[in-house]
Amino acid sequence: MIDFKDVSFQYGSDRKVIDHISFHIEKGESVGLIGANGAGKSTIMKLLLGILEGEGEIRISDIPVNRKNLSQIRKICGFVLQNADDQMFMPTVYEDMIFGPKNYGLSKEETDKKIDEVLQLLGIQDLKHRYNHKLSGGEKRMTAIATVLAMEPEVLLMDEPSAALDPYNRRMVINIIKQLPQTKIITSHDLDMILDTCDRVILLGNGKVVADGECREILANRELLEENRLELPLSLMYQKEKELL
């Protein structure tokens, strides 16, 4: 589904933010992309979308990510930004959701049907005609996800999807992510959320893949995480403390 082969990228004359990284993600996998600030998580997202162009080869659904194929790549990939306000630019939720499908040529009837299906899936039918600027942080996060799902992407790229959410809305977002069938790449410092939503973790450090494997195995490795300026998820930390009692 997604192939990164010997990919490197650097900003100007600075050191390489991404240094000869390779990984493969199968269709339907849910992968957490973790690492300290500056490890290269956001850069990988931008490389996948063709916003940045580096060295090496990136393929999504066997389509090379390059300028020639950007329209195809961006139809396959949906990107949920960390800040929902950066993603929602129309006055109402409905207008934001209809924008993408209309540009892809769907009829109004088809688009309205798709929008209603997505809103029902997320349990936010009541937000359909609300003004974006009157939504709470949690409502904005849910509608940002809805806007992307309305375009029926095969791949979901999610940047810090639980950021700035209260516990109730955070749990709602986690439950929704777990239900979604798409191939997912999720970047987050919320390692408990990664533990809840991902089967696999790719740990980045100093521009390289430090570890790549089963989610719980990597997130339970205190020494590995601390070496890369991360801490155990709270749920695993409490579990280890109980085992010591």
C-alpha positions in Angstrom: 0.0 0.0 0.0 2.7 2.5 1.1 6.4 2.1 0.3 9.2 4.3 1.5 12.5 3.3 -0.1 15.7 5.0 1.0 14.0 8.4 1.5 16.0 11.4 2.7 15.1 15.0 3.2 16.7 18.1 4.6 15.7 21.7 4.9 18.3 23.9 3.2 21.8 23.2 4.4 20.7 21.8 7.7 21.2 18.2 8.7 19.0 15.6 7.2 15.6 15.5 9.0 14.9 12.2 7.3 18.0 10.1 6.7 17.7 7.1 4.3 14.4 5.8 5.8 12.7 2.7 4.4 9.4 1.0 5.5 6.4 -0.7 4.0 2.8 -0.4 5.2 0.2 -3.0 4.1 -3.4 -2.1 3.2 -5.6 -1.8 6.3 -2.7 -1.4 8.8 -3.0 1.2 11.5 0.5 2.5 12.2 1.7 5.0 14.9 4.5 7.2 13.9 6.2 8.4 17.1 9.3 10.2 18.2 10.4 13.3 20.0 10.0 16.8 18.6 12.1 17.2 15.5 12.3 13.4 14.8 10.8 13.8 11.4 7.1 12.7 11.9 5.5 15.8 10.2 8.1 15.7 7.4 7.1 12.1 6.6 3.5 13.2 6.3 4.3 16.1 4.0 6.5 13.8 1.9 3.6 11.3 1.6 1.3 14.1 0.3 3.9 15.5 -2.1 4.0 18.8 -0.2 7.8 18.2 0.2 10.0 16.5 -2.3 13.1 14.5 -1.1 15.5 11.9 -2.3 14.5 8.2 -2.7 11.3 6.7 -3.7 7.8 6.9 -2.2 4.8 4.9 -3.7 1.2 4.8 -2.6 -1.0 2.1 -4.2 2.0 1.6 -6.5 1.7 5.2 -7.7 5.0 7.2 -7.4 4.6 10.3 -5.3 5.8 13.1 -7.6 4.4 16.3 -9.1 2.9 14.6 -12.1 0.8 12.3 -9.9 -0.2 14.7 -7.1 -3.9 14.8 -8.0 -4.1 11.0 -7.8 -2.1 10.8 -4.6 -4.3 13.4 -2.8 -7.4 11.6 -3.9 -6.1 8.4 -2.3 -4.8 10.2 0.9 -6.9 12.2 3.3 -5.0 14.4 5.8 -6.5 15.4 9.2 -4.4 18.3 10.4 -3.4 18.9 14.0 -5.3 22.2 14.1 -8.8 21.8 12.8 -9.0 25.6 12.2 -6.4 25.2 9.5 -8.5 22.6 7.7 -12.0 24.1 7.9 -12.4 27.2 5.7 -16.0 27.4 4.8 -18.8 28.9 7.0 -20.6 25.7 7.9 -19.8 22.0 8.5 -22.0 21.1 5.4 -20.2 23.5 3.1 -16.8 22.2 4.2 -17.9 18.6 3.7 -19.4 19.2 0.3 -16.4 21.0 -1.1 -14.1 18.0 -1.8 -16.6 15.6 -3.2 -18.0 18.3 -5.5 -14.5 19.0 -6.9 -14.1 15.3 -7.6 -17.2 15.4 -9.7 -19.9 13.8 -7.5 -23.4 14.9 -8.0 -25.2 16.8 -5.2 -27.4 13.8 -4.6 -24.4 11.5 -4.2 -22.5 14.0 -2.1 -25.4 14.6 0.3 -25.9 10.9 0.7 -22.2 10.4 1.5 -22.2 13.4 3.9 -25.2 11.9 5.8 -23.5 8.5 6.0 -20.3 10.0 7.5 -22.1 12.2 10.0 -24.1 9.2 11.1 -20.9 7.1 11.5 -19.4 9.8 13.7 -22.6 10.5 15.6 -22.5 14.2 14.8 -25.6 14.6 12.6 -26.7 17.6 14.7 -23.6 19.5 13.5 -24.4 19.4 9.8 -25.6 23.0 9.4 -23.7 24.5 12.3 -21.3 27.4 11.8 -17.7 26.3 12.2 -16.7 29.2 14.4 -19.3 28.2 16.9 -18.1 24.7 17.4 -16.2 23.5 20.5 -12.7 22.1 20.1 -14.0 18.5 20.2 -16.7 19.2 17.7 -14.1 20.8 15.3 -11.9 17.8 15.6 -14.8 15.5 14.7 -16.0 17.6 11.8 -12.4 17.8 10.5 -12.3 14.0 10.4 -15.8 14.0 8.8 -14.6 16.4 6.1 -11.8 14.1 5.1 -13.9 10.9 5.3 -16.5 12.5 2.9 -13.8 12.3 0.2 -13.6 8.5 0.7 -9.7 8.3 0.9 -8.0 4.9 1.0 -5.3 6.2 3.3 -5.8 8.4 6.4 -2.9 10.5 7.6 -3.7 12.0 11.1 -1.5 14.5 12.8 -2.0 14.6 16.6 -5.7 13.7 16.4 -6.2 13.8 20.2 -4.4 17.1 20.8 -6.1 19.7 23.0 -9.2 17.4 23.5 -10.9 16.9 26.9 -11.1 13.3 28.1 -14.6 12.7 26.8 -13.9 14.0 23.3 -10.5 12.3 23.3 -12.2 8.9 24.0 -14.8 9.6 21.2 -12.1 10.3 18.7 -10.2 7.1 19.7 -13.3 5.0 19.3 -14.0 6.5 15.9 -10.4 5.9 14.7 -10.6 2.3 15.8 -13.7 1.7 13.7 -12.3 3.2 10.4 -11.3 0.6 7.9 -8.8 2.7 6.0 -5.0 2.3 6.1 -4.0 4.8 8.8 -0.8 6.6 9.8 -1.1 8.5 13.0 1.5 10.8 14.5 1.1 11.7 18.2 2.8 12.4 21.5 -0.2 10.8 23.1 1.2 7.3 23.4 -1.8 5.9 25.2 -3.9 6.9 22.2 -1.4 5.2 19.9 -1.6 2.1 22.1 -5.4 2.2 21.7 -5.6 2.7 18.0 -2.5 1.2 16.3 -1.3 -2.3 15.7 2.2 -1.3 14.8 4.6 1.5 15.7 7.5 3.1 13.8 9.8 5.0 16.2 11.9 7.7 14.7 15.1 9.2 16.2 17.7 11.4 14.6 16.1 11.1 11.2 16.2 7.3 11.2 13.9 4.4 12.0 15.0 3.3 15.5 12.3 0.6 15.9 9.5 -0.8 13.8 7.2 -3.5 15.2 4.2 -4.6 17.3 2.7 -1.6 19.1 2.6 -2.9 22.7 6.1 -4.4 22.5 7.7 -1.1 21.6 5.6 1.1 23.8 6.3 -1.2 26.8 10.1 -0.8 26.3 11.0 1.9 28.8 14.7 2.0 28.0 14.1 2.3 24.3 11.5 5.1 24.8 13.7 7.1 27.2 16.7 6.8 24.9 14.5 8.6 22.3 13.1 11.2 24.7 9.8 9.6 25.2 8.0 8.1 28.2 6.0 5.0 28.8 2.2 5.4 28.1 0.5 6.1 31.5 -1.6 2.9 31.2 1.5 0.7 30.9 3.3 2.7 33.6 0.5 2.0 36.1 0.5 -1.6 35.0 4.2 -2.0 35.7 3.9 -0.3 39.1 1.1 -2.7 40.1 3.3 -5.6 39.1 6.1 -4.3 41.4 3.7 -4.1 44.4 
